[in-house]
Structure formats: structure tokens, C-alpha cells
Amino acid sequence: MRVAGERIKPARETRIGESLEIQVGDTRYEVIVRALAKARGPAAVARELYAETGASVAARKRHEALRRAVVDPARARKGRPTKKEGRQLRRVRVGVLL
């Protein structure tokens, strides 16, 4: 998490009007704090306390479209390769095609 481009400590208090950069995995959000809650509450109420910037929404959608367009073979993989798949991988690594 960053405030005005600077990394912050988790204990730092947030102020109304601050611009926060939040990174979750490989997705970035830029939000502006509109209000503060006195106590922790439901997510629906929390969403009303901040507003995502238009540039952030556009960048996130571009990134999402790019991620969908490029197929990452590692995402489809579940667990370790079988013996057969391991042999095929070793053949490919040494340059011998199946």
C-alpha cells in the first residue's frame, strides 16, 4: 500500500482526501478516501467510504483484457506433472520433440 507514492506502515492512520495505491496480487487500485468509519462494518458500507479513480478503472480493465488474451499455461496446471508428462517435458528441454 502506498500514499502519495510512498510506502506506508500498516499502523498509519488514513485521512479523508488521501489517494491510496493498493496492490492485490498483480492488480493495482488507486482510490481516494471519501470518509472514515468509526467501527468495522460490512463490505457494502466500506465501499461507500472510498472512490476508485477513473484512470485506475481504465488501467485495471486494460490489464484484465491483456491477461485474458494471453494464455498462461501454468494457470491450467494442477499439481505435479505425471510421469508421462515429466518425460515429455524433459524431451522438450533437451530439444527432442515428441
Secondary structure, DSSP 8 states (H G I E B T S, - for coil): -EETTEE--TT----TT-EEEEEETTEEEEEEE----SS---HHHHHTTEEE-HHHHHHHHHHHHHHHHS--HHHH--SS--HHHHHHHHHHHTT---
